[in-house]
Amino acid sequence: MSVSGGDDNTRYYVGGLVKDDEGIELNTGYKRHTLRLNLDQRVSSRLNLTFSSNLVHSLGARGLNNNDNNGVSYYMALQFIPSFLDLRQKPDGTWGSTLSPISFIQSNPLQTATLMVNDEEVWRYLGGGRATFEVYNSERHNLRFVGNGGLDWFGQKNTLYFPPELQFMPVIQPGKPGASLLANADNLNTNYNLNLVHTYRPAGSVVAFRVSCPSRAAWAWASIPSPSAP
């Protein structure tokens, strides 16, 4: 959804998106929300301002499908489980076992998909602005001050939780109360540049000469702490 409009002095654009896709596997899916704003403002005959921003938020609920050496991921577990085993949850709350009476594999993929958490949340913001001020203007000379600035911020959070009642937990981590992991990462980049632009148009000439005196700077910050696994 988007809205745009304006007049001779102001132009704007506002747009947004809400997306919610369910995954094929149990407790998986992807959500995305975005908000975008663009604004052009003519403050006076000499000063013009431009601003743009974009905010994105996403949340991914992921399954467990990579290769592993413990027979935990769905891909690794299902190929060793015979079709006659009932892996569903029973009325008393227990689950079908792949360890009894014969040990086929360490995990019950239906139980794993139902109880475990593997979420990734991401925030990102991109913003920028531009200011143009006409210092002097005549038939042959034009002097403008132009300033640009922007920032890019990114934040990510990963949450993984494997409760102790999962069938494989006592096998691969005996005596431990499940497993969890929380990881956070942040990154910020900013930059700006300032320009003084002089344009000269000689008399009787269709050619214009332009000289620019720029000044630029950039700054970056990142925080990627070690994951915590209580």
Sequence and secondary structure as in RCSB ss.txt:
>XXXX:A:sequence
MSVSGGDDNTRYYVGGLVKDDEGIELNTGYKRHTLRLNLDQRVSSRLNLTFSSNLVHSLGARGLNNNDNNGVSYY
MALQFIPSFLDLRQKPDGTWGSTLSPISFIQSNPLQTATLMVNDEEVWRYLGGGRATFEVYNSERHNLRFVGNGG
LDWFGQKNTLYFPPELQFMPVIQPGKPGASLLANADNLNTNYNLNLVHTYRPAGSVVAFRVSCPSRAAWAWASIP
SPSAP
>XXXX:A:secstr
 EEEEE SSEEEEEEEEEEEEE SSTT EEEEEEEEEEEEEE SSSEEEEEEEEEEEEEEE    S  SSS SHH
HHHTTS TT   SB TTS B  SSSSS   S  HHHHHHH EEEEEEEEEEEEEEEEEEEEE SSEEEEEEEEEE
EEEEEEEEEEEE TTSTTHHHHSTTS  EEEEEEEEEEEEEEEEEEEEEE  TT S  EEEEEEEEEEEEEEE  
  B  
